[in-house]
Amino acid sequence: MTNTAEQQFRQGMAAAEAGDFAAALAAFDRALKTAPQVLAIHFSRANALVGLRRLEEAVKAYEDCLALDPSHAGALNNHAMALVQLQRWHDALQALAGVVAKHPQMADAWMNRAGVLQALGRPEEALQSMEQVIRLRPGDARALYNAGLILLLLNRFDQAQQVLSQALRIAPNQGDILASLVSAQLRACDWDALEGVLPRLLPAVRDGSVVLAPVNLLTLSDDPELQKRCAQTNTKRSLAAAALAGTNLEPMAKTPYRHDRIRVGYLSSDFRDHPVAAQLCGLLERHDRSRFDVIGLSAGKPDGSSKYHRIVKACDSFHDVSGMGSREAASLIREMEIDILVDLNGQTLGWRPAILKYRPAPVIATFLGYAGTTGADFIDYIIGDPHVTPFALASAMSEKIVQLPDSFWPTDPMTPQPEPLSRAQAGLPQDAFVFCCFNSNHKIRPAIFDIWMRLLAAVPGSMFWMRDGGSTMNARFRHQAEIRGIGPDRLVFAGRVDSFAQHLGRQAQADLFLDTYPYNAHVTASDALWAGLPMVTLRGESFVSRVSAGFLANLGLEELIAAAPEDYEATALALARDRPRLSDIRRRLAAARGTLFDLPRFVRGIEAAFLEMQQRALNGRAVEAFRVPPQSTLSS
């Protein structure tokens, strides 16, 4: 390197260290004119391009480095990471394969490879990469944490708990590890371990020092203001990962359009064999095409399921944005001039808040996928109903509340009729009173389980029927029953059956569904009521704890809604001791079932909401809460 080139190189390094990447790049370019074969200059220039977010150019610059030295560890790894930032996942995976082949002891490369494999939906292979990292760095809390996250994705909750506990012992002040450990403990139904960390967790969520997945908090707290705080913190984290935190972006769509038909874009990562897809199909199929143009925007990988194909067919146009960066996806939405963009994820896995942050549509609403606020100030509306989102919850919502006239819950008219099964076929005693809850087991909290076990004690010979969670989880529940003085044989675990119709049919063999709290049954409650099974619920303070109450209110069964835990217990016990009354409730439920499952009326209600949103935007009115008036009950 000549003296001039070396001086220019040093100037570039000093500028880069000061964060002035533009000056650094200029200095490196000058140095290369007299020293074009010096690898260090090429490498530093590529790093400066990354600092300037000129990633495509950085990729080419790292390739120039590798042309000079194909084994340069830094260039190999940084080249791969630039591809990662561009979300060119397959190219990144190929690049990382070259890194670990040439430098098998480079733990960071193995860790980056694991991240790319996760992005490609290959978690088992990602875990194998993380095992290499842990082999190289057995005391690395970050490596253990990342392995724990993958184990959570694989639903290997007990293993995740072990790995994350080890990580927390190494780094006890790391809030992300604590939050993930709570998720593992919650999903494993390990109450003893979970209760030990909650006193530390909830205050940390409130002050924002721990970023807990908001969907987990819904199971742990019925405080709507705390749920909002948690969602805001998580949204900020998500946007930071997309380099958008604190960014005041100019809206891509600044003014509303005037189309003959309102263009409604539905954005979701769950257009697959998933509860959201199951509830949405009928709505998409029945939109009034004289007034609405329905556009599907899939942020998830297609699974080829019947629900996926049904949704694609139900949309006037369907676009896969799963492989696009957030700005690219937002630009596509803007180019299509979508009037109302409906987010169907909320704070669930697969949410793409960065797309919404660009404001690619004049009106943005969130609906169905998440029973709570997103915590995002760039989403205009949250769609609910008077039961789940009373206007009294306004302060706990980042969005403005839109109340549909009846239930916010769309149903699928193609839901099969329950296929009759006998108690013997369902594995139940013929004469026992059977309480049941088929909600996800991680939503069961100790206080509700206490009530359930007291009910078993108060109703001789009764049984409790619940989901089969596997041998370890089932043993935990049996142990918890024994602690409360109930024989473990009085818990019955329901495994899988051959068809959904059979699953619905066997539910009719139970006597009474007992809801979870604070995270109510949602899809599970809808299924139970469709099957004709009465349920008792405890109505709470937040959206998530009011869903089942909304179902029952729409069915005219308000007497099954409890306002306090003692009322919940007393109502369930009274029904268990009064078979004629319970039979009468079953009769009323059967007669009223069409009220809750009236899809044509629901479609008219949500279309009226969209029309009002559009009209307000066209009139230049501020985004405000509103309620849709009752719609006709005539079928269409």
Secondary structure, DSSP 8 states (H G I E B T S, - for coil): --HHHHHHHHHHHHHHHTT-HHHHHHHHHHHHHH-TT-HHHHHHHHHHHHHTT-HHHHHHHHHHHHHH-TT-HHHHHHHHHHHHHTT-HHHHHHHHHHHHHH-TT-HHHHHHHHHHHHHTT-HHHHHHHHHHHHHH-TT-HHHHHHHHHHHHHTT-HHHHHHHHHHHHHHSTT-HHHHHHHHHHHHHHT-HHHHHHHHHHHHHHHHTTSS---HHHHHHH---HHHHHHHHHHHHHHHHHHTT-TT-----SS-S----SSEEEEEEES--SSSHHHHHHHHHHHHS-TTTEEEEEEE-S-----HHHHHHHHHSSEEEE-TTS-HHHHHHHHHHTT-SEEEES-SSSTT--HHHHHT--SSEEEE-SS-SS----TT--EEEE-TTTS-GGGGGG-SSEEEE-SS-S----TT--------HHHHT--SSS-EEEE-S-GGG--HHHHHHHHHHHHHSTT-EEEEE---HHHHHHHHHHHHHTT--GGGEEEE---S-HHHHHHHHTTSSEEE--SSS--SHHHHHHHHTT--EEEE--SSGGGSHHHHHHHHTT-GGGEESSHHHHHHHHHHHHT-HHHHHHHHHHHHHHHHHHT-HHHHHHHHHHHHHHHHHHHHTT-----EE------S--
